[in-house]
Amino acid sequence: MTTPSSVNIARLIYLLVCEAAGLVLAFSTSGTGWEIPMWAGLLGGLVVAAFFIFVETLIKSFTLRGFSTATFGLLVGLFCSFLLTRIGFSDVLAAALNRNFELDSGAVIVGPDVATTISLGVSSLLYASLGFLGAVLALRSSRDDFAFILPYVRFRQDGTTGQPVVLDGEAIMDGRVPVLVRSGFLAGRLIVPRFVLDELQVLAESPSQNNRQRAQRGLDLLESMQSSKEVPISIEDAVGISDDETIQSRLLQSAQLYGARLMTSDESLSKVARLRGVEVLNLEELLEALRPQVVVGEKIRIALVRPGKDDHQAVGYLSDGTMIVVNHAVDRIGSSCDVRVVSTLQTANGVMVFTELES
């Protein structure tokens, strides 16, 4: 990921401040017994700045959200350490160290000062160890683990906004997501991972005209959804997810990270997501579920728009695109008529319905 120019500017300013601090330190010690040369002050400021900039690059994927999570775990670990020391752990240790221990060479006595020092060291080690374990466990925990600690907060969130939804590129380019949100059938904050946005940008520059048009439509829809107050949507960085993973794997990890559902129209991705325990909202399955069921013997009214495969046939379409073939109705093309279903045929492109004119 490219480093923002603002971060580079902050690094440069920090480097200059460290160099200035080194010069001030060199000038302030002039005339004293332990004078610091100017070159040593500049070098010291450079070393300090380089060290902390190096540390900053190591934690570049560590966001404010991760920092708050680690802080919570650290506080839990420190609280556990406080409880252990308050129940007399240090006093018991100091009393044990003050006793005489019989060794082969005679009795060894540990003085009270040494015992207190050792007790302080053990307490410090206990605080550091439990604080470290608490921070690491918090960073490795999911949102559901925190919901167990704070159930009321999770209840209010789910009850008012709904579970978040992670969108993949296919769902964005499909174009039906804003309509679902505005109609009230889809609740919850929409999340677009940063790598999905990057994928759309790459497709928008693809040599294939079809891919370019679909990607451009997806970017336009994202822009319109961000400007709309009715659609809660945000673009999030995929923190802690390796760039070496495939797009599908990163989508599943993002959904698990945010405790969200995954919206897609990719059938293979839907199957893999369900195998990994991720809830899926498949747009194609939704379309199939909303498709009206036509049964043999049902009477429907259809507008005939063109001739069929046979000379006597006319063809019309339902609102969902289902093809209706009407026998002996070629002279009715351009009008609407009542027909009765006599048979249906399942094809790779959908269902074909064969009907006869209602006498």
BELHU-V637572 format. One line per field, one symbol per residue. ss: DSSP state (A for helix, B for strand, O for the rest). psi: psi as a letter, one per 30 degrees, with the letter a starting at -180 (. if undefined). A space follows every 50 residues. Layout:
ss: ???
psi: ???
This chain:
ss: OOOOAAAAAAAAAAAAAAAAAAAAAAAAOOOOOOOOOAAAAAAAAAAAAA AAAAAAAAOOOOOAAAAAAAAAAAAAAAAAAAAAAAOOAAAAAAAAAOOB BBBOOBBBBOOAAAAAAAAAAAAAAAAAAAAAAAAAAAAAOOAAAAAAAO AAAAAAAAAAOOOOBBBOAAAAAAOOAAAAAAAOOOOOOBBBBAAAAAAA AAAAOOOOAAAAAAAAAAAAAAAAAAAOOOOOBBBBOOOOOOOOOOAAAA AAAAAAAAOOBBBBOOAAAAAAAAAOOOOBBBAAAAAAAAOOOOOOOOBB BBBBBBBOOOOOOBBBBOOOOOBBBBBOOAAAOOOBBBBBBBBBBBBOOB BBBBBBBOO
psi: kkkkfeeeeeeeeeeeeeeeeeeeeeefgkflfhkkleeeeeeeeeeeee eeeeeeffgfgjleeeeeeeeeeeeeeeeeeeeeffggeeeeeeeefflk kjlegakkkjleeeeeeeeeeeeeeeeeeeeeeeeeeeefllfeeffeei eeeeeeeefeflklkkkleeeefeffeeeeeffgfjllkkkjlefeeeee eeefgkfkeeeeeeeeeeeeeeeeeefkffjjkljkkikgkkfflleeee eeeeeeefhllkklgjeeeeeeeefggkkkjkeeeeeeefkkjklkfkkl kkkkfllaelefklklklfgfkkjkkkhgffgkflklklkkfllkklffa kkkkllkj.
